[in-house]
Amino acid sequence: MDLKALHYFVEIVASGGFNRAAERIHISQPALSKSIAQLESELALPLLTRGKRGTKVQLTPHGEVVYRHALRLLEDKQAMMEELAQLKGLNRGVLKLGLAPLGSAELFAPIIAKYRQAYPEIETQLLVRGGVEQTQALQQGEIELATGIIDLKDRYEGIAIHTEPMVVVLPREHPLARRSEIPLGELDGQAQILFESEFSLHEMVINACQQAGVSIKNPTQVNQPEFGVALVAAGIGLMLLPKFIAERYRPDAVITRPLTQTDLSWQMSLFWRKDLSLSFAAQAMIELVKHHQASGE
C-alpha cells in the first residue's frame, strides 16, 4: 500500500474535500481523485462518501478504519525519518583522539584509515603526546580517547589492543651480543638509552630495573626510538624496546636479543574516562577497534 495515497486520504479528510486538499498538498484535483480511486480499488472498499458540491466528504465505516490506521502509519514514518535525521547528524561529529608517539603508527594508522572511510563526514583531530600528557588531555577534555600504556583499573576503561615482548637493542660488538637471550639482571651497571619521562615506557623500565636490583649507568634520554637506536649503534648504551619497534628501526650495526627473567612487556590500549558519556564519533571508533580485534586483522 502506497503511503503517499494514505497521506492524500488523510489530507482530504482533514480539509473536508478534494479541492481544498489539492490546494494544501499542491497537486491537481484530478490527480488526487485518481489516487484515492486507486486506493479504494486496491482495498475493494469505498472509503469516502462524496456529497453535493460544497459539502464535506464523509468517511464510510471502512474509511474510518483506514483513516485511524493511516494516521498511525504516517506518524511512524515521521518518527522514523526524524530518528534517521538525528543519526545522520551524529555522523557529522568530531573524533578527538590522543595517540601515543610509540607504536601508534604501526597499530593505529590502518584503523584510522578504515574509520575515515566508514565515517567521511566526521572530522578527525589527532593529538600525539606521551603517556603523562595523554591522561592530562583526557582529564581536561581535550580528547575523548587515548592510546598508550595504562592501568585500566583506575579511572579509565578501555581495550587492550596489542601486547609486545621487550628486547634489548645493543651493538653487534657488545659482549652481551653473544647471548641468545639476555636476563634483565645482566644489564646491571650498563649504560642505557631511555625515553624521556613523559613516556610511560620510561617509568616502566626504571621500575623493572629497580625491582631486579639493576642499576642504570649514564642514562641518556631521547624522545624518538629511531634516534635512540642510532645512539646504540654509536656505542652510547643499550636500549630496551618493544620487539616490533626495535625491528622497524634496526640498522646493521645493532642486533636485538629477547629480554628474559622479567615480566616487563609493552601493551598498547585504547582507553577513555569512566565518568563521561562518549560522543557518537568516539563510540564509533571503539566499535571499529573491537571489530578489528575480533577479526584478527
C-alpha positions as CSV (number, residue, x, y, z in Angstrom):
1,M,0.0,0.0,0.0
2,D,1.3,3.4,-1.0
3,L,1.9,5.7,1.9
4,K,1.6,8.7,-0.4
5,A,-2.0,7.6,-1.1
6,L,-2.7,7.3,2.6
7,H,-1.3,10.8,3.1
8,Y,-3.6,12.2,0.4
9,F,-6.5,10.4,2.0
10,V,-5.8,11.9,5.4
11,E,-5.4,15.4,3.9
12,I,-8.8,15.0,2.2
13,V,-10.5,14.1,5.5
14,A,-8.7,17.0,7.3
15,S,-9.6,19.5,4.6
16,G,-13.1,18.3,4.2
17,G,-12.9,17.9,0.4
18,F,-10.8,17.2,-2.6
19,N,-10.4,20.8,-3.9
20,R,-9.1,22.2,-0.6
21,A,-6.8,19.2,-0.1
22,A,-5.4,19.6,-3.6
23,E,-4.5,23.2,-2.8
24,R,-2.8,22.2,0.5
25,I,-0.6,19.5,-0.9
26,H,0.0,21.2,-4.3
27,I,-1.5,18.5,-6.5
28,S,-4.1,18.7,-9.2
29,Q,-7.7,17.7,-8.2
30,P,-7.9,15.1,-11.0
31,A,-4.6,13.5,-9.8
32,L,-5.8,13.5,-6.2
33,S,-9.1,11.9,-7.2
34,K,-7.3,9.2,-9.2
35,S,-5.0,8.4,-6.3
36,I,-8.0,7.8,-3.9
37,A,-9.8,5.8,-6.6
38,Q,-6.8,3.5,-6.9
39,L,-6.7,3.2,-3.1
40,E,-10.3,2.2,-2.9
41,S,-9.9,-0.2,-5.8
42,E,-6.9,-1.8,-4.1
43,L,-8.9,-2.3,-0.9
44,A,-12.1,-3.2,-2.8
45,L,-14.0,-0.9,-0.4
46,P,-15.5,2.6,-0.5
47,L,-13.7,4.9,1.8
48,L,-15.4,8.3,1.2
49,T,-18.9,9.4,0.6
50,R,-18.9,12.3,-1.8
51,G,-21.7,14.7,-1.0
52,K,-23.1,17.6,-3.1
53,R,-20.7,20.3,-4.3
54,G,-19.7,22.5,-1.4
55,T,-20.4,19.9,1.3
56,K,-17.7,17.9,3.2
57,V,-16.8,14.4,2.2
58,Q,-17.7,11.8,4.8
59,L,-15.9,8.7,5.9
60,T,-17.6,5.4,5.4
61,P,-17.3,2.8,8.2
62,H,-14.4,1.2,6.2
63,G,-12.9,4.6,5.7
64,E,-12.9,5.3,9.4
65,V,-10.8,2.1,10.0
66,V,-8.4,3.1,7.2
67,Y,-8.2,6.7,8.5
68,R,-7.3,5.5,12.0
69,H,-4.5,3.2,10.8
70,A,-3.3,5.7,8.2
71,L,-2.7,8.3,10.9
72,R,-0.6,5.7,12.9
73,L,1.4,4.7,9.8
74,L,2.2,8.2,8.9
75,E,3.2,9.1,12.4
76,D,5.5,6.1,12.4
77,K,7.0,7.2,9.2
78,Q,7.6,10.7,10.5
79,A,9.2,9.2,13.7
80,M,11.5,7.0,11.6
81,M,12.6,9.9,9.4
82,E,13.3,12.1,12.5
83,E,15.4,9.3,14.0
84,L,17.3,8.8,10.8
85,A,17.9,12.5,10.6
86,Q,19.3,12.5,14.1
87,L,21.6,9.7,13.3
88,K,22.8,11.4,10.2
89,G,23.5,14.4,12.3
90,L,25.5,12.4,14.8
91,N,27.6,11.1,11.9
92,R,29.0,14.6,11.4
93,G,30.8,14.8,14.7
94,V,34.5,15.3,15.7
95,L,36.8,12.5,16.8
96,K,39.3,13.7,19.3
97,L,41.9,11.0,19.6
98,G,45.2,11.1,21.5
99,L,47.9,9.0,20.1
100,A,51.0,7.7,21.9
101,P,54.1,8.5,19.9
102,L,55.4,5.0,20.3
103,G,53.6,2.3,18.3
104,S,50.7,4.3,17.1
105,A,51.9,4.5,13.5
106,E,52.2,0.7,13.3
107,L,49.0,-0.1,15.1
108,F,46.6,2.7,14.5
109,A,47.3,4.1,11.1
110,P,45.3,1.2,9.4
111,I,42.4,1.6,11.9
112,I,42.2,5.4,11.3
113,A,42.1,4.8,7.6
114,K,39.2,2.5,7.9
115,Y,37.4,4.9,10.3
116,R,37.8,7.8,7.8
117,Q,36.4,5.5,5.0
118,A,33.4,4.5,7.1
119,Y,32.7,8.0,8.5
120,P,33.9,10.5,5.9
121,E,31.9,13.4,7.4
122,I,33.5,13.1,10.9
123,E,36.4,15.4,11.4
124,T,39.4,13.7,12.9
125,Q,41.6,15.5,15.4
126,L,44.7,13.7,16.4
127,L,46.9,14.7,19.4
128,V,50.3,13.0,19.6
129,R,51.6,13.1,23.2
130,G,53.4,11.0,25.7
131,G,51.6,8.9,28.3
132,V,51.5,11.6,31.0
133,E,50.3,14.3,28.7
134,Q,47.7,11.8,27.3
135,T,46.0,11.4,30.7
136,Q,46.1,15.1,31.3
137,A,44.5,15.8,28.0
138,L,41.7,13.3,28.8
139,Q,41.0,14.9,32.2
140,Q,40.9,18.4,30.7
141,G,38.5,17.3,27.9
142,E,40.9,18.0,25.0
143,I,40.4,14.4,23.8
144,E,37.9,11.7,24.3
145,L,40.0,8.7,23.5
146,A,43.7,8.0,24.0
147,T,46.2,5.3,23.2
148,G,49.1,4.2,25.3
149,I,50.2,2.1,28.3
150,I,47.9,2.5,31.3
151,D,46.4,0.6,34.2
152,L,42.8,0.3,33.3
153,K,41.8,-0.5,36.8
154,D,41.9,3.2,37.8
155,R,39.7,6.0,36.4
156,Y,39.7,4.6,32.9
157,E,38.2,1.8,30.9
158,G,39.4,0.6,27.6
159,I,40.5,-2.2,25.2
160,A,43.9,-3.9,25.2
161,I,45.0,-3.6,21.6
162,H,48.4,-5.2,21.4
163,T,51.0,-6.8,23.7
164,E,54.6,-7.0,22.6
165,P,57.6,-8.6,24.3
166,M,60.6,-6.4,25.2
167,V,64.0,-6.9,23.6
168,V,67.5,-5.5,24.3
169,V,69.0,-3.4,21.4
170,L,72.8,-3.5,21.6
171,P,75.8,-3.1,19.3
172,R,76.9,-6.1,17.4
173,E,80.3,-6.0,19.1
174,H,78.9,-5.8,22.6
175,P,79.9,-8.7,24.9
176,L,76.3,-9.5,25.6
177,A,75.6,-9.9,21.9
178,R,76.9,-13.4,22.1
179,R,73.9,-14.4,24.2
180,S,70.8,-15.8,22.6
181,E,68.7,-14.0,25.2
182,I,69.6,-11.6,28.0
183,P,68.3,-11.7,31.5
184,L,67.4,-8.3,32.9
185,G,70.0,-8.8,35.7
186,E,72.8,-8.9,33.1
187,L,72.1,-5.2,32.4
188,D,73.3,-4.1,35.9
189,G,75.8,-1.3,35.5
190,Q,75.3,-0.9,31.7
191,A,74.7,2.4,30.1
192,Q,71.2,2.7,28.8
193,I,69.2,4.8,26.4
194,L,65.8,5.7,28.0
195,F,62.8,7.5,26.7
196,E,62.1,10.9,28.3
197,S,59.9,10.9,31.5
198,E,56.7,11.8,29.7
199,F,56.7,8.4,28.1
200,S,55.1,5.6,30.0
201,L,57.9,3.3,29.0
202,H,60.4,5.4,30.9
203,E,58.8,4.7,34.2
204,M,58.2,1.0,33.3
205,V,61.9,0.4,32.5
206,I,63.0,2.3,35.6
207,N,60.6,0.3,37.9
208,A,61.6,-3.1,36.3
209,C,65.3,-2.3,36.8
210,Q,64.8,-1.2,40.4
211,Q,62.8,-4.4,41.2
212,A,65.5,-6.5,39.7
213,G,68.3,-4.6,41.5
214,V,69.7,-3.3,38.2
215,S,71.5,0.0,38.3
216,I,71.5,2.1,35.1
217,K,74.8,3.7,34.3
218,N,75.0,7.0,32.5
219,P,71.3,7.1,31.2
220,T,70.7,9.1,28.0
221,Q,67.1,10.2,27.4
222,V,65.5,10.5,23.9
223,N,62.0,11.1,22.6
224,Q,62.3,9.1,19.3
225,P,63.0,5.4,19.0
226,E,65.0,5.9,15.8
227,F,67.4,8.3,17.5
228,G,67.7,6.0,20.5
229,V,68.7,3.1,18.2
230,A,71.2,5.3,16.4
231,L,72.8,6.1,19.8
232,V,73.0,2.4,20.5
233,A,74.7,1.9,17.1
234,A,77.2,4.6,18.1
235,G,78.1,2.8,21.2
236,I,76.4,5.1,23.7
237,G,74.5,2.4,25.5
238,L,71.8,-0.3,25.4
239,M,68.1,0.2,24.9
240,L,65.0,-1.7,25.9
241,L,62.3,-1.6,23.3
242,P,59.1,-3.4,22.2
243,K,60.2,-6.0,19.7
244,F,58.3,-4.7,16.7
245,I,59.5,-1.2,17.3
246,A,63.1,-2.4,17.6
247,E,62.8,-4.4,14.4
248,R,61.5,-1.4,12.5
249,Y,64.4,0.8,13.4
250,R,67.3,-1.7,13.5
251,P,70.4,-0.7,11.4
252,D,73.1,-3.2,10.5
253,A,75.3,-2.0,13.4
254,V,72.9,-3.3,16.1
255,I,71.2,-6.5,17.0
256,T,68.3,-7.4,19.2
257,R,68.0,-10.1,21.9
258,P,64.9,-11.2,23.9
259,L,64.8,-9.8,27.4
260,T,64.1,-12.5,30.0
261,Q,63.7,-13.0,33.7
262,T,61.2,-10.1,34.0
263,D,57.5,-9.6,33.5
264,L,58.2,-6.3,31.7
265,S,56.2,-6.1,28.4
266,W,54.6,-3.4,26.3
267,Q,50.8,-3.3,26.0
268,M,49.0,-0.7,23.9
269,S,45.5,0.1,24.9
270,L,42.7,2.4,23.7
271,F,41.2,4.0,26.8
272,W,38.7,6.7,28.0
273,R,37.3,8.1,31.1
274,K,34.7,6.1,33.0
275,D,32.8,9.1,34.3
276,L,32.0,10.7,30.9
277,S,29.5,9.9,28.2
278,L,31.2,9.5,24.9
279,S,30.2,11.1,21.6
280,F,29.0,9.1,18.6
281,A,32.4,9.7,17.0
282,A,34.2,8.2,19.9
283,Q,31.8,5.3,20.2
284,A,32.2,4.5,16.5
285,M,36.0,4.3,16.9
286,I,35.6,2.0,19.9
287,E,33.3,-0.3,17.9
288,L,35.7,-0.3,15.0
289,V,38.6,-1.3,17.2
290,K,36.6,-4.1,18.7
291,H,35.7,-5.4,15.2
292,H,39.4,-5.0,14.3
293,Q,40.4,-7.1,17.3
294,A,37.7,-9.8,16.7
295,S,38.6,-10.2,13.1
296,G,42.3,-10.5,13.9
297,E,43.3,-8.0,11.3
